[in-house]
Amino acid sequence: SAVGEDDLLTTVTDASEVLAYFSISEREYLSYFKGGKGLKAGTISLVLADGTQFAHEGKVDAEGSELDPQTGTLAFRVRFPNPEGLLKHGSSGKIVIESRLKDALLVPQAATFEVQGDVYVYALDKTNVVHPRKISVQHRLDHQFIIDGGLAPTDRFVLEGIQQLKDGMHIVPRDPDTARTDTRRG
């Protein structure tokens, strides 16, 4: 008599698999789909709210059919096995999508500066004079950029102290082998 006709007593759900929803930008979407691979072929993992990685990999099983006009993103759904029952409805985390890039050039973000949305480094010419050079960023990582234009593998650029530089300044670069040796001694 204490429970009404429309009162909900409990909710029973099957949590042996959990669905995770996320969105990626149009630019990210296009980079994953170049070469015909796409997200369905990649490894997708989940980083839990406490920073640990979930033990099971997920698989993309659905994707949106159009970009969100307000955010410029495309929605995806990933299915994760959940045999231990660790994941619960409403849990949060970060989706990590593994992708492999051949012959990628990495530039530390600390070696770059931005001007009106464009990313630059100070490149060195043969006489050790610095000049700003625009680079094309393919992916942003935590502390590095993966670039796909603006620098060749043999180009030299300034890693530290870019705040004090101006176009046309002459600098004396450190020898990387000497710098490594000095660091080990100190």
WOKADA-V218648 format. One line per field, one symbol per residue. burial: + if it has 24 or more other C-alpha atoms within 12 Angstrom, else -. Layout:
burial=???
This chain:
burial=-----------------+++++++----+--+-----+++---+++-------+-+++++--+----------++++++++-----+-------+++-------+++++-+++-----++++++-----++++++++++-----+++--++----++++--+--+-----+---------------
